[in-house]
Amino acid sequence: MLNFTVGPVQSNEDVLKIGAQSAPYFRTPEFSEIMLENERMMNKFAGAPVGSRTVFITGSGTASMEAAVMNLLDKDDRALVINGGSFGGRFCKLCEIHAIPYTPVLLEAGHALTAADLAHFDGSDAGYTALLVNIHETSTGVLYDIDLISDFCRRNGLFLIVDAISAFLTDPIDMAESGIDVMITGSQKALAVPPGVSVMVLGPRALERTERIDSRCMYLDLKDALKNGERGQTPFTPAVTTLLQINARLRDIDAHGGPESEIRRVRELAEDFRGRIVDLPFKLFSESPSNAVTSLYTEEISAKDIFTALKDEYGIWICPNGGELAERVFRVGHIGNLRTEDNITLVDVFRDYLHKRGI
Ligand SMILES: *Cc1c(COP(=O)(O)O)cnc(C)c1O
């Protein structure tokens, strides 16, 4: 199968080789050394301010979203949640479950975030304390304007939690420059290793909040994770193999020009793909596309049918959409171990599919 989804994605040979080995025992100085190196590289790649810490949570990306809400916010907070799709909706649901007072900033699917969307909350006396955003709303392929959000949060003194799960290593992100207090990512997106680990980079203000707020959860307790992390360990058995694969990927990216060159590689793949489909009957769905994914709108053909036909007839996975968009929108990812030749294959397949249906 050729995989153009947004996760899990295709891994490179080095990562696959690690996956073929038995998981090593992990309460050892050797494994601790690898974990401490993972933390140093994550801090560096995220542009984290001095004094930041990274924790690795065994669980998918949502585990870190939940850990952020539980450990870093409490009932005295008032959060603004940017909600332009299913991942924004997930932050809202987490705030509800954990009784964090919040206000959604609702955006129409596919639309960019604009200054007008935030204007209503600017200088508000409603006592907002935090802002939560999925900087790339993967469900619609919309990348929000980090500078707009960053300025807004600085002006209003808001604690800024950024789910960059599908944006890390695909679009520029710099915690210090943008005043991001927490950045979250996951193993199965642009890190391109199997699912199972999510990563939280915590700036000084986030660390201070972990001291002050009691999480009332054992498995996702950040205080415990941070304390164990000081010696390169985790409170419980982590996804050891996935952490070794993350180490291999981070080292490889570091050795080949760092996040900037990885982002450039993904961007070039995305641009190449978009250039090849201009005469196909698909329209860009996102007003502000990320490099990670191209979301496409189809008027006359069922998006669901395209997904199923590509999977069953051609051995290719693209990403279907759920809910109201299921028939009209599908997504093509540009992350993982993909090359320009794979774009050519996919576009040939689109043409063959359309031709067979007389379009
Ligand atoms: C993939 C993704 C997540 C996490 O989803 P999991 O299935 O829990 O890994 C969260 N937010 C965004 C924006 C994502 O793209």
The ligand as a Gaussian input file, in Angstrom:
#p B3LYP/6-31G(d) Opt

LIG

0 1
 C       -3.620000      13.533000      14.760000
 C       -4.003000      14.713000      15.542000
 C       -4.323000      14.618000      16.910000
 C       -4.205000      13.365000      17.715000
 O       -4.958000      12.337000      17.351000
 P       -4.645000      10.911000      17.970000
 O       -5.528000      10.012000      17.182000
 O       -4.988000      10.962000      19.409000
 O       -3.170000      10.666000      17.755000
 C       -4.663000      15.766000      17.574000
 N       -4.700000      16.957000      16.971000
 C       -4.377000      17.094000      15.680000
 C       -4.412000      18.462000      15.090000
 C       -4.022000      15.985000      14.921000
 O       -3.706000      16.122000      13.630000

